[in-house]
Amino acid sequence: MWRGDEAHRDVLLQVMDDPKALLEVMDRAGVWRVGLVNYPSPDVMGFTDATNTFAATYARANPERLLPYGGVHARFTRDPAGDVDRLLDLGIRLVKIPANAYTDGLTALGEIYRRCEARGLPVMIHTGTSIFPGARSKYGNPMELDDVAIDFPELEIVMAHGGRPLYMEEAFFVLRRHRRVRLDVSGIPPTRLLQYFPRLAELADRVLWGTDWPSPGVTDLGRNIAQFLSLPLSDSHKKAILETNALALFPAAR
Protein backbone atom coordinates (compact mmCIF):
# COMPACT_ATOMS: atom_id res chain seq x y z
CA MET A 1 0.00 0.00 0.00
CA TRP A 2 2.83 2.37 0.87
CA ARG A 3 4.43 1.87 -2.55
CA GLY A 4 1.14 2.50 -4.36
CA ASP A 5 -0.53 5.60 -5.72
CA GLU A 6 0.43 8.71 -3.72
CA ALA A 7 -3.11 10.09 -3.56
CA HIS A 8 -4.45 6.75 -2.34
CA ARG A 9 -1.69 6.62 0.26
CA ASP A 10 -2.67 10.05 1.55
CA VAL A 11 -6.27 8.88 1.94
CA LEU A 12 -5.08 5.81 3.83
CA LEU A 13 -3.10 7.90 6.28
CA GLN A 14 -6.06 10.22 6.87
CA VAL A 15 -8.42 7.28 7.39
CA MET A 16 -6.08 5.58 9.86
CA ASP A 17 -5.78 8.74 11.92
CA ASP A 18 -9.39 9.90 11.87
CA PRO A 19 -12.60 7.84 11.56
CA LYS A 20 -14.36 10.95 10.26
CA ALA A 21 -12.21 10.65 7.13
CA LEU A 22 -13.46 7.11 6.62
CA LEU A 23 -17.07 8.18 7.13
CA GLU A 24 -16.56 10.84 4.44
CA VAL A 25 -15.21 8.18 2.06
CA MET A 26 -18.27 6.07 2.83
CA ASP A 27 -20.66 8.97 2.28
CA ARG A 28 -19.16 9.74 -1.12
CA ALA A 29 -19.54 6.08 -2.10
CA GLY A 30 -23.09 5.72 -0.76
CA VAL A 31 -22.01 3.14 1.84
CA TRP A 32 -23.88 2.92 5.15
CA ARG A 33 -21.78 0.43 7.13
CA VAL A 34 -18.34 -1.14 6.96
CA GLY A 35 -16.58 -3.91 8.83
CA LEU A 36 -13.21 -2.85 10.19
CA VAL A 37 -11.10 -5.96 9.64
CA ASN A 38 -8.38 -6.13 12.28
CA TYR A 39 -6.66 -9.04 14.01
CA PRO A 40 -3.40 -9.71 15.86
CA SER A 41 -0.72 -11.25 13.66
CA PRO A 42 2.62 -10.56 15.33
CA ASP A 43 4.52 -13.16 13.32
CA VAL A 44 3.35 -12.27 9.78
CA MET A 45 2.01 -8.71 9.87
CA GLY A 46 3.52 -7.28 13.04
CA PHE A 47 0.16 -6.54 14.69
CA THR A 48 -0.11 -7.25 18.41
CA ASP A 49 -3.42 -7.60 20.24
CA ALA A 50 -3.36 -3.81 20.60
CA THR A 51 -5.11 -3.81 17.24
CA ASN A 52 -8.27 -4.99 19.02
CA THR A 53 -8.34 -1.90 21.22
CA PHE A 54 -7.53 0.28 18.22
CA ALA A 55 -10.48 -1.10 16.22
CA ALA A 56 -12.91 -0.83 19.11
CA THR A 57 -11.86 2.73 19.93
CA TYR A 58 -11.97 3.79 16.28
CA ALA A 59 -15.49 2.41 15.83
CA ARG A 60 -16.85 4.43 18.74
CA ALA A 61 -16.85 7.46 16.45
CA ASN A 62 -20.03 5.99 14.92
CA PRO A 63 -21.03 2.56 16.32
CA GLU A 64 -23.99 2.27 13.95
CA ARG A 65 -21.84 2.54 10.82
CA LEU A 66 -18.44 1.20 11.92
CA LEU A 67 -18.29 -2.46 12.98
CA PRO A 68 -15.01 -3.36 14.72
CA TYR A 69 -13.51 -6.78 14.05
CA GLY A 70 -10.76 -8.26 16.19
CA GLY A 71 -8.96 -11.48 16.91
CA VAL A 72 -7.28 -13.83 19.34
CA HIS A 73 -4.08 -15.42 18.11
CA ALA A 74 -4.19 -19.03 19.24
CA ARG A 75 -0.40 -19.45 19.33
CA PHE A 76 0.19 -16.38 21.48
CA THR A 77 -2.76 -16.30 23.88
CA ARG A 78 -2.50 -17.60 27.44
CA ASP A 79 -6.23 -17.33 28.12
CA PRO A 80 -8.19 -18.22 24.96
CA ALA A 81 -11.72 -18.10 26.39
CA GLY A 82 -10.96 -15.06 28.51
CA ASP A 83 -9.53 -13.21 25.54
CA VAL A 84 -12.74 -13.86 23.59
CA ASP A 85 -14.75 -12.46 26.50
CA ARG A 86 -12.54 -9.38 26.57
CA LEU A 87 -13.19 -8.80 22.86
CA LEU A 88 -16.91 -8.80 23.56
CA ASP A 89 -16.37 -6.36 26.43
CA LEU A 90 -14.56 -4.07 23.98
CA GLY A 91 -17.51 -4.20 21.58
CA ILE A 92 -15.85 -6.35 18.91
CA ARG A 93 -18.51 -7.74 16.53
CA LEU A 94 -16.56 -10.51 14.78
CA VAL A 95 -13.35 -12.47 15.39
CA LYS A 96 -10.91 -13.22 12.58
CA ILE A 97 -8.79 -16.32 13.22
CA PRO A 98 -7.06 -19.20 11.36
CA ALA A 99 -8.86 -22.41 10.41
CA ASN A 100 -8.43 -25.88 11.89
CA ALA A 101 -5.00 -26.15 13.53
CA TYR A 102 -6.77 -27.39 16.67
CA THR A 103 -6.95 -30.76 14.87
CA ASP A 104 -3.13 -30.84 14.95
CA GLY A 105 -2.78 -30.07 18.64
CA LEU A 106 -3.32 -26.31 18.88
CA THR A 107 -5.89 -26.68 21.64
CA ALA A 108 -6.18 -22.94 22.25
CA LEU A 109 -7.83 -22.55 18.84
CA GLY A 110 -10.51 -25.06 19.74
CA GLU A 111 -11.14 -23.16 22.99
CA ILE A 112 -11.53 -19.93 21.02
CA TYR A 113 -14.06 -21.50 18.68
CA ARG A 114 -15.95 -23.06 21.58
CA ARG A 115 -16.19 -19.73 23.38
CA CYS A 116 -17.26 -17.85 20.27
CA GLU A 117 -19.92 -20.49 19.65
CA ALA A 118 -21.20 -20.19 23.22
CA ARG A 119 -21.23 -16.38 23.17
CA GLY A 120 -22.73 -16.04 19.69
CA LEU A 121 -19.69 -14.22 18.30
CA PRO A 122 -19.19 -14.83 14.55
CA VAL A 123 -15.76 -15.82 13.29
CA MET A 124 -14.14 -14.96 9.98
CA ILE A 125 -11.56 -17.29 8.48
CA HIS A 126 -9.27 -16.31 5.61
CA THR A 127 -9.49 -18.47 2.49
CA GLY A 128 -7.50 -18.19 -0.71
CA THR A 129 -4.03 -16.87 -1.34
CA SER A 130 -2.20 -14.08 0.46
CA ILE A 131 0.41 -11.57 -0.68
CA PHE A 132 1.86 -10.94 2.79
CA PRO A 133 5.47 -12.13 3.15
CA GLY A 134 5.57 -15.23 5.31
CA ALA A 135 1.89 -16.11 4.83
CA ARG A 136 1.51 -19.73 3.71
CA SER A 137 -1.21 -19.84 1.07
CA LYS A 138 -1.54 -23.62 1.26
CA TYR A 139 -3.56 -23.07 4.44
CA GLY A 140 -6.11 -20.98 2.53
CA ASN A 141 -8.07 -23.95 1.15
CA PRO A 142 -11.73 -23.54 2.26
CA MET A 143 -11.94 -27.29 2.92
CA GLU A 144 -10.16 -26.50 6.19
CA LEU A 145 -13.47 -24.94 7.31
CA ASP A 146 -15.26 -28.25 6.92
CA ASP A 147 -13.70 -29.46 10.17
CA VAL A 148 -14.66 -26.28 11.98
CA ALA A 149 -18.28 -26.35 10.82
CA ILE A 150 -18.64 -30.01 11.83
CA ASP A 151 -16.97 -29.68 15.23
CA PHE A 152 -18.74 -26.42 16.18
CA PRO A 153 -22.16 -26.74 14.52
CA GLU A 154 -23.69 -23.61 16.09
CA LEU A 155 -20.75 -21.36 15.26
CA GLU A 156 -21.43 -18.58 12.75
CA ILE A 157 -18.59 -18.74 10.20
CA VAL A 158 -17.70 -16.18 7.55
CA MET A 159 -15.50 -17.55 4.77
CA ALA A 160 -13.40 -14.55 3.76
CA HIS A 161 -12.68 -13.97 0.06
CA GLY A 162 -14.39 -17.14 -1.18
CA GLY A 163 -11.11 -18.99 -1.70
CA ARG A 164 -9.91 -16.48 -4.29
CA PRO A 165 -8.45 -17.18 -6.84
CA LEU A 166 -7.64 -20.90 -6.59
CA TYR A 167 -10.30 -22.54 -4.43
CA MET A 168 -13.69 -21.30 -5.63
CA GLU A 169 -15.19 -24.75 -6.12
CA GLU A 170 -14.12 -25.86 -2.65
CA ALA A 171 -15.59 -22.67 -1.19
CA PHE A 172 -18.96 -23.25 -2.82
CA PHE A 173 -19.02 -26.87 -1.64
CA VAL A 174 -18.42 -25.81 1.98
CA LEU A 175 -21.05 -23.08 1.65
CA ARG A 176 -23.65 -25.54 0.33
CA ARG A 177 -22.85 -28.15 2.97
CA HIS A 178 -22.98 -26.05 6.14
CA ARG A 179 -25.94 -23.81 6.93
CA ARG A 180 -24.01 -21.56 9.33
CA VAL A 181 -21.24 -20.77 6.85
CA ARG A 182 -21.45 -17.51 4.92
CA LEU A 183 -19.49 -16.45 1.87
CA ASP A 184 -17.69 -13.10 1.97
CA VAL A 185 -16.86 -11.89 -1.55
CA SER A 186 -14.39 -9.15 -0.66
CA GLY A 187 -11.27 -9.08 -2.76
CA ILE A 188 -13.03 -10.66 -5.75
CA PRO A 189 -13.45 -8.33 -8.76
CA PRO A 190 -17.23 -7.83 -8.97
CA THR A 191 -17.25 -8.24 -12.75
CA ARG A 192 -15.84 -11.76 -12.33
CA LEU A 193 -18.04 -12.83 -9.42
CA LEU A 194 -20.44 -14.94 -11.48
CA GLN A 195 -17.55 -16.38 -13.44
CA TYR A 196 -16.12 -17.71 -10.19
CA PHE A 197 -19.50 -18.59 -8.67
CA PRO A 198 -21.95 -19.26 -11.52
CA ARG A 199 -24.50 -20.70 -9.05
CA LEU A 200 -24.24 -17.79 -6.62
CA ALA A 201 -27.96 -17.05 -6.79
CA GLU A 202 -28.76 -20.46 -5.27
CA LEU A 203 -27.24 -19.39 -1.96
CA ALA A 204 -27.62 -15.63 -2.19
CA ASP A 205 -29.14 -15.59 1.32
CA ARG A 206 -25.70 -16.47 2.74
CA VAL A 207 -23.47 -14.19 0.69
CA LEU A 208 -21.97 -11.08 2.30
CA TRP A 209 -20.84 -8.10 0.28
CA GLY A 210 -17.36 -6.73 0.85
CA THR A 211 -14.71 -4.94 -1.17
CA ASP A 212 -11.41 -5.40 0.74
CA TRP A 213 -10.86 -1.64 0.45
CA PRO A 214 -8.31 -0.10 0.82
CA SER A 215 -6.23 -3.00 -0.45
CA PRO A 216 -4.39 -2.59 -3.76
CA GLY A 217 -6.73 -2.94 -6.71
CA VAL A 218 -9.81 -1.68 -4.86
CA THR A 219 -9.70 2.04 -5.52
CA ASP A 220 -13.29 3.03 -4.85
CA LEU A 221 -16.09 1.51 -2.76
CA GLY A 222 -18.84 2.98 -4.89
CA ARG A 223 -17.33 1.75 -8.15
CA ASN A 224 -17.24 -1.81 -6.83
CA ILE A 225 -20.89 -1.60 -5.82
CA ALA A 226 -21.87 -0.22 -9.24
CA GLN A 227 -20.07 -3.11 -10.93
CA PHE A 228 -21.88 -5.59 -8.69
CA LEU A 229 -25.26 -3.99 -9.43
CA SER A 230 -24.63 -4.48 -13.15
CA LEU A 231 -24.53 -8.28 -12.76
CA PRO A 232 -27.47 -10.36 -14.03
CA LEU A 233 -28.87 -11.14 -10.58
CA SER A 234 -32.38 -10.40 -9.37
CA ASP A 235 -33.01 -7.26 -7.34
CA SER A 236 -33.91 -9.40 -4.33
CA HIS A 237 -30.61 -11.27 -4.52
CA LYS A 238 -28.66 -8.04 -4.87
CA LYS A 239 -30.43 -6.54 -1.85
CA ALA A 240 -29.74 -9.66 0.20
CA ILE A 241 -26.04 -9.66 -0.66
CA LEU A 242 -25.56 -5.92 -0.19
CA GLU A 243 -27.75 -5.37 2.84
CA THR A 244 -30.10 -7.83 4.50
CA ASN A 245 -27.71 -10.76 4.98
CA ALA A 246 -25.27 -8.55 6.88
CA LEU A 247 -28.08 -7.07 8.95
CA ALA A 248 -29.08 -10.56 10.03
CA LEU A 249 -25.53 -11.33 11.14
CA PHE A 250 -24.84 -7.86 12.58
CA PRO A 251 -28.11 -6.32 13.82
CA ALA A 252 -27.97 -2.53 13.75
CA ALA A 253 -28.75 -2.21 17.46
CA ARG A 254 -26.37 -3.85 19.88
Steps between C-alpha positions, in 0.01 A plus 500: 500500500783737587660450158171563319333810364596811700146638516366166622776487760402843629140383539619193689698709745204732559264206552734330747530816706139616495179294469324811370715470187375146449139607551551766231635234262194289577261790445650577160462134402145464634608242760313478831710251698844343483676223687837606636711189445772483764672209673826433685768346280834569667690240299383589146366856509651643817164574665473429872169465683506879536325500164184382678493809720581718200205362300257527789605856582489606135148362455364702791500803271182353347400157640204471263715527187840366610515134606828410674650158433775352714680178572668265743820341377489139613879458509559807715205508740526370856127527568304411184147512643576804712643685203179435305299640791721808507435558129128500570554744787681729255205487260666285233234361262695223325821304561744425219712190564673212314320179405543153648843473664323376814482163320882492508535577869446876524243463776471874561335539159232249590437690825461823303247343266311344790476833680393688189234236438372530857497881495350534152804682361550439125843401374662586169758267350729598213478284188699528180847632437683779680761751386645563847861381536510190716132412452462138388228489236467122519298555818245709309304203362134541611479125566678579827169656612321169461656379825404818681138493384464134601667533840323826595158468334347813657794725417432778249784484245589756235720363222710800399572558130329183376828315448620751241646430245581128525234336716161624380350155451607389847353819646163442337494138618560606862237773467240254368580239764487710817204724579693725740777579252479826307696606195680835510583621148747774589812507290324342201458733199122550479498459122641148542280393791260289294789356304643367825162412652255433215245356747526791743128574483420159652652607831462876477348504851844412642723728295650811661613798298848637557765679298830454691555876471755654537708210373684541169266465205192626685511872434141599567220348709225647287651377174509144632135521601402638158680211331319252724162660426563451128510120539206292373360422845149574621437814703410286801830313481695823465323650802569188705870500414548874547281555803265254666739207548744721690219648707400151608855423611569847644173654624514879493422532871738336742 
